[in-house]
Amino acid sequence: MTAEPTHPALFEHSPWVEARADAAPSSGDRHADLMRVVHAATQDEQLALIRAHPELAGKAAIDGTLTHASASEQASAGLDRLTPEEFERFHALNAAYRAAHQMPFIICVRLTDKAGILAAMEARIANDTPTEIATALAEIGKITKLRLEDAR
């Protein structure tokens, strides 16, 4: 029997990460245990985890299907209050990034603002995909750490 995740919103639509961490001996550092699972996962599992994340200011934000945590995080960076021009820029950069890397752009939006996000998107499009996978996993680690702190 798999243990129920303690914090279902820690990883976007990826409860397997918490389930595996719960099934392994604890180090006493929940975040480290979770990230150990992420880094031990197969590349296909890591890509599925990355691809489970919504695009910033994307379709899920428009149609209201973001998880509560993602909606709150995107709002904290002002992504719920974009001008039409900003929205178009995000849309174009999301499309270019997805075309280049076959995954959504991931950044811990709570640690930056709209301008920082846009600058990072523009800069990271040119990276190779293995670099972007590693960067996305590191950003997911930052997101998860903040979500864990919120749950305390």
N, C-alpha and C positions, 0 to 999 in steps of 0.2 A: 504494500500500500504506500502510495506517495504522500508525503506530508503536504498539507495545504500551505501555500506560500504565506509568509507572515505579512508581507507588504505587496499585494498583487500589482501595484502600479510602479514598482521599482524598475522593471524592464518592460518596454513597450510590447505587449502581446507576446511575451516570451517567458511564460511561467516555468519552463524547463530549467532556466538558470537557477532560480531559487530552489526548485525541487532537487536538483543535483547537489547544490550546496547543503541543503537540509539533510541529504542522505550521506554526506561525508562527515568525517570528524571535524568539529569546529576548532579553529585556531584561537577563538575568542575575539577575533576581528571580523565582523560580519562582512564589511566591505571587501576586505582582502579575500575572504572565502568566496564571495560572489565573483570577484574578478578572476580568481584562480580558475573557476569553472569556465568563464568566458574565454580565457586564454588557452585552456585545455580543449576547448571545443574544436570540432573539425572546421575547416575553412567554409564549408557549405553552411554549417550551423552559425558561424560568425556572420556570414553574409545574410542569412535569414534574420538574425537579430538586428543587424543594421537596417535591412530593408523593411523591418516591422515599424521603423520610426517614420513619422509623417514628414512630408516636406514642410519647410518653414513657410508660413503664410500661404499654404497650398490648399488643395481641394478639401482636405479634412477640416481645416480651419473655417473654410467658407460654409461647408454643409453641416458643421457642428458635430462631427464625429470624432474629434480629438478626444483622447483620454483626458480626464480631469487634470491630471498632472501636466500633460503637454499643453493644454489650453492655458493653464495658470502660468506656466513657464514662458510660453510665447507672449502672453499679455505682459509679463514683467519686463520684456524687452521692447514693448510697444508694437508688436507685430499684429495686434488686433486693432490698431489705429493707423493703418497705412494710408497715405494719400494714393490716389489712382496711379500716379507716376511711380511711387515706391512699390506698389503692388505689381505693376508691370515689370519693374526691375527685378523683384524677387522671382516672379514667374519666369522671366527669361534666364536668370542665373540658375534657378532650379532645373530648368530644361537642359541647359548647357552642361551642368554638372552631371545630371543623370545620363545624358548622352555620352559623356566622357568616361564615367565610372560605373554605370549600370546600378546605381544605388542613390538614395537621397543624401543630401549634404547634412552632416551631423555636426552640431556645435552646442556646447553648453550655453544656451542663450541667457541664463541667469548670471553669467559672468561677463556679459558684454552688453552692447546696445545695438540698435539698428545699423548704425554706421560701421561698427566693428564686425557685425555679422556679414554685411555686404562686402566689406574689404576682404574678409577671410574667404568668402565664397569666390570672389574674383581671383584671389591669389592661389587658392587650392585647386581650382579647375585644372591648372597646368601640371599638377603633380601626377606621378604615375599612380596607378590604381593600388598596388601593394602599400604605398605610402599612405594613401587615403583610407584604406582599410584599417591600418594601424592607428591613424589619427582618429578615425570614427570610433574605434574601440576605446581609445583614451578619453575621448569626449563623452562616450557613454559611461565610462568610469566616473567622470566628474558629475554627470547628471545623477547617477545612482548614489554617489556619496551625499549630494545635497538632498536627495529624496529620503535617504536613510536618516539624515540629521533632522529633517522635517517630521519624520515619524516618531521621533523620540519625545 
